[in-house]
Amino acid sequence: MLKRKWRLLLLATLPLVFSLNACAGQSGGSSGSRLDTIKSRGKVICGVSGQLPGFSYVKPNGEYAGLDVDVCRAIAAALFDDPKKVEFRNLNAKERFTAVQTGEVDILSRNTTWTISRDTSVGLEFAPVVFYDGQGIMVKKSSNIKKLEDLKGKSICTQTGTTNEQNLSDQMRQRGIEYKPLVFEDVNTTFTTYQQGRCEAVTSDRSQLVSRRTTLPKPDEHLVFDVVLSKEPLAPAVANGDSKWFDVVKWTVFALINAEELGVNSQNVSQLASSPNPEVKRLLGTEGDLGKGIGLTNDFVSRIIKHVGNYGEVYERNLGKNSELKLDRGPNKLWNKGGILYAPPFR
């Protein structure tokens, strides 16, 4: 009788044991956070597109460049004082979320739109927005297509697994415009099909259209509509349920924004370390223990700015006046300069 009671007690506790083990597995096992794994590994594994000039692409010398790339380099600088301690992995739109869910990458920094479903059912945790965008449409000027209504009965290329596919369907249905969608997994295939004239228009985020237009044989022969079909807030993302790692990613982005607002850049960061301004002192870690609070050194922002620059430097280098794209910052200006870019204070 006694043995039977012990067996029943053991069986009753098994679900609890399995539940605890499962929870431990979700949070990274005994280490508790992916942050500890990354520190031990000595590098950040970053999922990018690798095919989008301005955001993430490979230069002729084999080096990665772009806004999304610099976000990952900023994280590496914060962790290791070395922006080169990043391994980049190219992901297409369809496989990017699985790569985060399975732990193949530590962070997804791949011109990805923050939506409610991705933030909940897909299991992602989105860091602050690094680029406010909107969806657009590009056509050949020779087509004489000048507005959405002119696309009635026409074929439009887009990528599967993106918000662009659904947004286009919603907007055309709302306007009662029938069209022929041509959907592809690979971004290169999407734009090659458009270039070859097999679809009469291509739709994507406006920044991506401007970026890809520069890679076409005759960029000036293509027109991006003024119409904006949607809101596309692009942000890095990590797996849900790991606040320690998420805090590092989140406050790295906020550091880039706050540094620009306070006038701290890659050229003056060393001199400003002795600034009497209490906000600058807290930001650069010469006062307080804000870095230690998230598992970093107190001077982690100084490391970021020294190696990568502030948000304004990153933007202008990759997308703005110092880049081939020459994109106006628009809503991506600081909140006190007419834009909507805003970060909580370092306090």
N, C-alpha and C positions, 0 to 999 in steps of 0.2 A: 504493500500500500504506500509506504514511504517513497519507494523508488518511483512509483507512478506519479506522485505529487511533484517530485523533482523534475520528471520528464515534462509534465505539464507546465511547470514554471519556466523551464528552459525554452519550450516552444513559444511561450507567451512573450519572452524577451527577444526572440530572434528578429521580429520585425523592427524593433527599436534599434538593434545592433546594425541591421542592414541600412536603416534610415540614416544613422549616424555616419556609417561608412560612406554612403552616397553623398551626404552633405560635405564630408571631408574631401571627397574626390572633386566636387564641383568647385571648391574654393582653392584647389591646387594642392591637396593632400596635406602632409604635415607642415609644409612651409607656410600655408595659409594664404599666400598671395603670389600672383605671377611676378610681382615686383622682385621678390626674393629669388625666383628662378632666373630672371633677367640679370640681376646683379651677379649671380653665381656663373651664369653663362658668359657674361662679359660683352653682350651685344643685344640690341633690340632687333627683332624680326618684324619687318614692316611690310604690309600688303599694299601695293600700289597698282596703278594701271600700267605705267611704263610706256604708254603710247599716246600721251596727251601733252603736247608742248605747253609750257606754262604751269602745269600741275604736276605731272610726273612723266618723264621721258628720258631716254638714254642719248647722251650727246655722242658725237663721232669718236671721242676719245674713250668711250665706254663708261663715263661717269653719269650718274643719275642727277637730274636737276628738276626744279619745279617747286611750287608752293607746298604741295603735299609731301614732297621729299624733304623740304626744309623743316616741316613740322616734326618729322621723325628724327632729323638731325638735331633739332632743338632738344628733344627728349634725351637723345644719347649724350648731348653736351651736359644736360642737367645731371644725368646719372654718372657719367664717366669722365667729364671734362674733355670729351673727345667726340666731335660730331661724326667721325668716320666709323664709329662702332655701331653700324647699322647694316643689316642684311636685308636687301630689298627683294621682294618676290612679286612678280607680275601676276595679277589676277584679272580674269574677265568679269563682266557684270554678274554672270550667273553663278560663278563659283566663289565670289568674294565673301559672302556671309558664312558659308560653310567653313571657309578657312579660319574665320574667327571662332565659330562655334566649336570646332574640333581642336583648337589650339595650335593650328599650323602657323599662324601669325600672332604676334602679341597685340598688334594694333592694325586697324584698317584705316589707311590715310589715302583714300582713293575717290576724290570728287563724288562723294556719296551723299544723297539727300536724306536729311533727318525727317522721318515720318513716324506717326504713332504706331503703325504695325511693326516697323523695324525696331522701334524702341521697346516693344512689348513682346509680341508673339515670336519675333525672329530671335529675340534674346540678346540684343545689342544694348550698349550703354553709350550714348552719344556725348562727346566732349563739346565744348563751345564751338559755335559756327566760325569757320575760318574764311568763308566766302559766301556772300549773299548773292544768289543768282536767280535766273528765271529761264523758262524754256522758250526756245525760239524755233524758227524754220528758215532754212537756207535753200535758195533756188538759183538756177543759172539766169543771168540777166537776159539772155537771148530768148528765154522761155516766155517772156512778157507776163509771167505770173507775179502779181504785185500784192495780193491779199489772200486771205484764207478761202474766200468764196471762189477764187480762181482755181483752187485745187480740187474742185468737184470732179469726181471720176478719175482723178490722177493718182499715181502711185507715190507713196511716201515711205522712205527708208527710216528705220529706227532700230534700237537694240532691245532684245528681250531681257527681262529681269530688271528693267529700269522703270523709274516713275514716268519717264518720257512716253513710254508705250501707252500707259493708262491715261495720262493727261491728254494726249492727242485724241484718243478715243472719246474722252469726256467732252472736250471742246468741240470736236466735229459733230458729235451727236447732239450737243446743245444747240448748235447752229443749223442742224439738219443738213449737213454736208456729207455726202457719201464719198468715200475714198478707198484706195486699195493699199493696205498696209503690207510692207515687205520687211520682215523682222529677222534679225541676225543676232547671233551670240557675240561675234567678234566685232569690235569697233572698226578695225581696219577693213573688214569685209563690208561693213555698213557704208563707209565712205567711198570705198572702191566701186561699189555697186552704183552709188550716186554719181561718181565721177564718170563712169562708163555710160551714163544715161539710161540705165535700166530702171531707175526711179526718177521722178520729176522733181522731187524735193527730199530733203533730209531734215529730221528734227532731233534736237538734243538741247542741253543747256546752252544758253547763248554764248557763254565763255568757251564752251567746247567747240561750237560752230566757228567762232572767230579763230580759235586755235587751229582747228583742222583745215580751215580755209587757207592758212599760210602754207600748208603742205601740198596743196593742189598745184598742178602745173601752171595755171594762170589764175591766181587768187582774185584779181580784179574783175574777173568775169562772173563772180558769184556774189549774191546779195543776201544778207541776213535781214529778215523782216523786222520792222520796228515793234510789231505786236509781241507781247509777252504772254505766254499761255498759262504760266503757273508761278508759284513761289518755289524756289529750289535752294533751301539753306544747306550748304555743303559743310560737313563736319567729320572729324575723325571719330572712330568708334572702337570700343573694346567689348569683350564679353561681359555679360551681366553678372552681378554678384561678387565683384571684387573691388570694393571701395578703395582699398589701399593703392592699387595700380591705377584705378580710375582717377584718383586725386592727383597723382603725378602728371597724367596726361592733361587733365583739366587745367591745372595751375601752370603747366608749361605754356599752354595757349594763352591763358590770362596774363602770364608774364610778358609775352610778346606785345600784347595790346597795351598793358600798363606802362611798359618801358617807353613805347612811342608817346603815350600821353604825357609822361613826365620828362620827355626830352632826352632819354637815355638811349644811346645808340652804340654801334660797334666802335666808333671812333673816339667817343668820350667816356665810355664806361669805366675805364681805369681811373681817370681823373675824378669822376663823380663818386668814386668810392669814399672820398673824404668830404662829400657834400654835407652841409649843415641841415639840409632839408630832411625832416624826419620821415617823409614818405619815401624819398629816394633811399635813405639809410635802411629802412625796413625792406624795401624792394631788393636792394643789393646785398642784404644780409650783414651789414656792418652794425646793425642794431637789432636785438631780439633773436628769437629762435624759431622763426617761421618755417625755415627749411627742414629742421629736425622734426617738426610736427607732421611732415608728410614722408618722412623716411629719406630725406636728402640732406646735403650739406646746406648751411645757411646761405652760402654764396651761390646757390644753384642758378639764380637769375643772372648773376654776373657771368657765369659760365655760358649760359644760353646766348646772351647778347654779344659777348666777346667773339663767339664762334659763328653765330648765325645772323645776328642783328635783331632789331625790333620788328614789329609787324610791318611798319611802313617800308623798311629796307627790304624785307622779304617780298612784299607785294611789288614794289617798283622793280626789283631785280628780275622777277619771274613773269609778271603780268603787266606792269605799268610802263612808265616812260623809259626805263632802262632795258626793256625787253623788246622783242620783235613784235609782240602783240599790241602794245601801246593802249591797253585797256584803261579807261578812266575808272577811278576807284568808286565813284557813285556812292551807293549805300555802304560800301566798305570803308568809307572814311570814318574817322573817330566821331563819336557822338557830339563832341564839342566843335567839330569842323563841318557839320552838316550831314554826317552819316549816321549809321545806327550801330557802329562797332563800340562795344561797351564791356568793361570788365569790372568785377567787384574789387574793392581795395585790398591791398596787402596790409592787413591790420590784425 
